[in-house]
Amino acid sequence: MSEISTALKEFQKTLPAHVTLVAVSKTKPMSLIQEAYDAGQRIFGENRPQELAEKAASMPEDIQWHMIGHLQSNKVKYIIHEVAMIHSIDSLGLLDEIEKRAKKIDRKIDVLLQVHIAKEEQKHGFDEEDLHMISSKKLLERYPHIVVRGLMGMATFTEDEKQIRTEFKSLKNTFDSLKNDRGENFDTLSMGMSGDHKIAIEEGSTMVRIGSSIFGNR
């Protein structure tokens, strides 16, 4: 058994049954992704559209590719055929472009609305006030080819676990407040990475994005 297979299986043992693992394969060669695939992993996360498209063209067809990085509207065309879920929706303009592209190929695209919960200004996402407006049923009716499945957020990069927990708790509260209106399809809360996933799960995450704990440090 390869090191990646071992790391993957050990990590999977720590996850509750209700938490989905996205193996973050950005910058990793296809040979390593294949090792994880052979060990049973089927969901992989990429942050560069062209890289996602290239890997999707060469890897097994049953892989679910998730776009987890910041996505510019002019790059949607590269992933619209392959992507299973886009985690990083941070503007109405991006929703407009995804709807336009998805309509042309008659696909429905699952997306998550990215929420800015960190103290770091460079991170992307909606604030809570904008989020309630954007996620309203009336507005989302403009996007029949998009299914808003939930929220995504990234905590501040810090060793202060109290701050991380507070940020994740805030995102979970926002998720719960929106879920009451959005219904059963609104079921995904993507928060937690290799360094903070345990706290994220304790605070209600249903999907974690894990790279270094599986593939090692870049």
C-alpha positions in Angstrom: 0.0 0.0 0.0 1.4 3.4 -1.0 1.9 6.3 1.5 -1.0 8.2 0.1 -3.3 5.2 0.3 -2.3 4.7 3.9 -2.7 8.4 4.8 -6.1 8.5 3.1 -7.4 5.4 4.8 -6.1 6.6 8.2 -7.7 10.0 7.7 -11.1 8.5 6.6 -11.2 6.6 9.8 -11.3 9.9 11.8 -14.3 11.3 9.8 -17.9 11.0 11.1 -20.2 9.3 8.6 -22.0 12.5 7.8 -18.9 14.4 6.7 -17.8 14.3 3.0 -14.1 14.4 2.2 -12.8 16.5 -0.6 -9.2 15.5 -1.3 -7.4 18.7 -2.3 -5.3 17.7 -5.3 -4.3 21.2 -6.5 -0.7 21.2 -7.8 -0.5 17.4 -7.4 0.5 15.2 -10.3 -2.1 12.8 -11.8 0.0 9.8 -10.6 -0.7 10.8 -6.9 -4.3 11.5 -7.6 -4.5 8.0 -9.2 -3.1 6.5 -6.0 -5.8 8.2 -4.0 -8.4 7.1 -6.5 -7.2 3.5 -6.3 -7.7 3.7 -2.6 -11.3 4.6 -3.1 -11.3 8.4 -3.1 -13.7 9.9 -5.7 -14.0 13.6 -4.8 -11.1 15.9 -5.6 -10.7 19.7 -5.2 -8.8 22.0 -7.5 -8.2 25.7 -7.4 -7.1 26.5 -10.9 -9.7 26.1 -13.7 -7.3 25.0 -16.4 -5.6 22.5 -14.1 -9.0 21.0 -13.2 -9.9 20.7 -16.9 -6.6 19.0 -17.8 -6.9 16.5 -15.0 -10.6 15.8 -15.8 -9.7 15.0 -19.4 -7.1 12.4 -18.4 -8.5 10.8 -15.1 -11.3 8.3 -14.6 -14.7 9.7 -15.5 -16.4 8.8 -12.2 -14.3 11.4 -10.3 -16.3 14.3 -9.0 -14.2 17.5 -9.5 -14.8 20.4 -7.1 -13.6 23.9 -7.8 -12.5 25.2 -4.4 -10.4 28.2 -5.3 -11.3 31.8 -6.3 -13.0 31.6 -9.7 -13.0 34.5 -12.2 -16.0 34.7 -14.5 -13.9 34.5 -17.6 -12.5 31.1 -16.5 -15.9 29.4 -16.0 -15.8 28.1 -19.6 -12.9 25.9 -18.8 -14.7 23.9 -16.1 -18.4 24.0 -16.9 -18.5 20.6 -18.6 -16.5 18.8 -15.9 -17.1 20.4 -12.5 -19.4 18.7 -10.0 -19.5 21.5 -7.5 -18.2 25.1 -7.3 -17.4 26.1 -3.7 -16.3 29.7 -4.3 -19.3 31.7 -5.4 -18.6 35.2 -4.3 -20.5 37.5 -6.7 -23.7 37.8 -8.6 -21.6 38.3 -11.8 -20.1 34.8 -11.3 -23.6 33.3 -10.9 -24.7 35.1 -14.1 -21.8 33.6 -16.0 -22.3 30.1 -14.7 -26.0 30.3 -15.5 -25.2 31.4 -19.1 -22.7 28.6 -19.6 -24.7 25.9 -18.0 -27.8 26.8 -20.0 -25.9 26.4 -23.2 -25.0 22.8 -22.4 -28.2 22.0 -20.4 -26.5 21.2 -17.2 -27.4 22.0 -13.6 -24.4 23.0 -11.5 -24.2 22.6 -7.7 -22.6 25.6 -6.0 -21.8 26.9 -2.5 -21.9 30.5 -1.6 -18.6 31.6 -0.1 -18.9 33.6 3.1 -16.1 35.9 4.4 -15.6 34.8 8.0 -11.9 35.4 8.5 -10.1 38.5 9.8 -7.8 38.4 6.7 -9.0 40.9 4.1 -7.5 39.0 1.2 -10.0 36.1 1.6 -13.0 36.3 -0.7 -16.7 35.9 0.0 -20.0 37.6 0.8 -20.7 39.2 4.2 -23.8 38.0 6.1 -26.0 40.9 5.1 -25.4 40.4 1.4 -25.7 36.7 1.8 -29.3 36.8 2.9 -30.2 39.0 -0.1 -28.4 36.8 -2.6 -29.7 33.5 -1.3 -33.4 34.6 -1.4 -35.6 32.3 -3.4 -36.8 35.2 -5.6 -33.3 36.1 -6.7 -32.2 32.6 -7.2 -35.1 31.9 -9.5 -33.0 33.9 -12.1 -30.6 30.9 -12.1 -32.6 27.7 -13.1 -29.4 25.9 -14.0 -27.8 26.5 -10.6 -28.5 24.6 -7.4 -27.3 26.4 -4.3 -26.4 23.5 -2.0 -25.0 25.5 0.9 -22.1 27.6 2.2 -18.3 27.5 2.2 -15.9 29.5 4.4 -12.3 29.6 5.4 -11.2 30.6 8.9 -8.4 32.9 9.7 -4.9 31.3 9.4 -3.9 31.5 13.0 -3.0 29.2 16.0 -5.7 30.8 18.1 -8.2 28.0 18.2 -10.8 30.1 20.0 -10.9 32.5 17.1 -11.1 29.7 14.6 -14.0 28.1 16.6 -15.8 31.4 16.8 -15.6 31.9 13.0 -16.8 28.4 12.3 -19.6 28.7 14.8 -20.7 32.0 13.1 -20.8 30.3 9.7 -22.8 27.4 11.1 -25.3 29.8 12.6 -25.7 31.6 9.2 -26.1 28.2 7.5 -28.9 27.2 9.8 -30.7 30.5 9.4 -30.6 30.2 5.6 -31.5 26.5 5.6 -34.9 27.2 7.1 -35.8 29.1 3.9 -33.8 27.1 1.3 -35.2 23.6 2.0 -33.7 20.1 1.8 -31.3 20.8 -1.1 -29.5 23.3 1.1 -27.5 20.6 2.9 -23.7 21.3 2.6 -21.5 23.3 4.9 -17.9 23.2 3.5 -15.5 24.3 6.2 -12.3 22.9 7.6 -8.9 22.1 6.1 -6.0 20.0 7.2 -5.1 22.3 10.1 -8.5 23.1 11.5 -10.9 20.4 10.3 -11.4 18.9 13.7 -12.7 22.2 15.1 -14.8 22.6 11.9 -16.5 19.2 12.3 -17.2 19.9 16.0 -18.9 23.1 14.9 -21.1 21.4 12.3 -19.1 21.0 9.0 -20.5 18.5 6.6 -17.6 18.7 4.1 -13.9 19.1 4.7 -11.2 20.1 2.1 -8.0 18.2 3.0 -4.7 18.4 1.1 -1.5 18.0 3.1 -2.9 15.4 5.5 -3.3 13.1 2.5 -0.8 14.2 -0.1 1.8 15.7 2.2 3.1 19.3 2.1 3.6 21.0 -1.2 
